[in-house]
Amino acid sequence: MSSLDRSRDAVFIEKLHAKSQARGVPWEMTEHEGRYQAQIGEFVIEIGEGASEPEILICRKDGKALEILTPDLFADPGESDPRPRLFAETYDSARRVAMGVDKAIESLIQALT
């Protein structure tokens, strides 16, 4: 890990992942393709594809960006780190919730029954 302590950021990523997997984050589509957002408390969290991997943007309600988090911020060279998987799974959960994929699949299951 870099000299910058990212432990609090890592806890945030882990909690966001767990809540997203449980479909407990109110993700919505944004005006940008492939980017999704949710208001959590007094902040807006946006997730989307960065240059080569998902990134999470933390903003104030007024839209001012506070921090961009990417999996590579947490990786130690030579170590196996689960956070890239957490970012990818959180992104997939956000996409499914924002786009209503689970509801569509449930409706399709009902129609096929």
Secondary structure by P-SEA (a helix, b strand, c coil): cccccaaaaaaaaaaaaaaaaaccccccccccccbbbbbcccbbbbbcccccbbbbbbbccccccccccccccccccccccaaaaaaaaaaaaaaaaaaaaaaaaaaaaaaac
